[in-house]
Amino acid sequence: MKTRILLIGIAIQFLPLFLAAQTDAGGASNKTEKSEEAKSPDTKLERQKAKRQWKKNRKQEMGAAKAKKEYSKKYNTKMTRKRMKRSQKKALQNNAHKRDFFLVRWWNKIFH
């Protein structure tokens, strides 16, 4: 009983030390570096240039993604694409927490 009280007393004495270590401003330098990097350009011309560059990069990324998708579609058969479409519809329905149509549920319950 006395040892518990002693341990609690010691823990209470060291508690401010642990709290101060967690609230140290050591991460403040990282925050300022990130804010400087993410800072928007100052002049209108720089903003326009940055916007054009972003659009160019975005167009390339989207084109590459579209090409990759078309490439993978090209080698799938018609039945595979149909199966993928059905499975995507089923996944969206499951993610939306919607049940199957009641006739489908009855059919599966009776015959499966």
N, C-alpha and C positions, 0 to 999 in steps of 0.2 A: 504494500500500500504506500509506504514511504518512498519507495523507489519510483513509483509511478508519478507521485507528486514532484519528486526531484527531476525526473525526465521532462515533465510538462513545464516546469520552471525553466529548465535549460532551453527547451524549444522556444519558449516565449522570449527569452533574452536574445536568441539568435535570429528570430523572425525578421526584425527590421534589416538585418544584414542581407538576408536572402532576397527580400523585396527590393532593396536598393540595387542589388546586382542585376535584377531583371529589368529595371527601369533605366538602366544606363543608356546614355545617348550615343553609344558606340555605333549604332546603325544610322545615325543622322547623316554621316558623310555619304553613305550609299544613296540615301534619298535625294540629296542635292545633285549627285552625279546623274541620276535617272531623270530628274526634272530638267537638267540642262540639256540632256540628249533629246528629250521629248519636246523641248521648247519649239514653238512654231516660229517660222521665219519672220523677221521684223518688217521688211518692206513688201509692198504689193508685188513687185517683180519677182522677189524671192519666193513668195507664196505661190505665184502662178507657175514658176519654174518647178517648184516642189510638187505642185498638183499635176503638172504635165508628166513629170517623172513617175509619180505614183500611178497615174492612169496607164502609162506605158508598161510599167511592171505588172500591174493588175491584168492588163490585156494579155500579156505573155503568159501569166500564171493560169488565167482562165482558158486560154487557148490550149495550153499543155494539158490541163485537166480534161478538157473536152476531147482532145485527140486521144488521150489515154482511155477515156470511156468508150469512144467510138471503136478504138482498136479492140478492146475487150468484147464489145458487142458483135464485131464483125465475125469473130470466130465461134460465136455461139449459134446453135441451130434455132429454128423457129420454136420448137418445143421448149428448149432451154429458156428462151426469152419469155415465153408464156409462163413457165414455172416461176421464173424470177419475179414476174409481175404479180402473180398470185401470192407469192410468199411476201412480197413487199406490202401488198394490200392487207394481208393477214397481220403483219408486224405493226402496221400503222393502227389497225383496229385494236390490237392487243395493247399498244402503248396508250391509246385513248380510253382504255378500260371499257370498251364496248363489247357486248356479247354477240354471238352469232345470231342470225335470224332464227326465230323460234321454230320454223319448219325444218331448218337444217339441224337444229338441236334435237328435235323429235326424231328425225330420220336417223341420226347417229345413235340416239338412245335405243331405238327399236332394232336397227339392223347391224349395229357394230358392237 
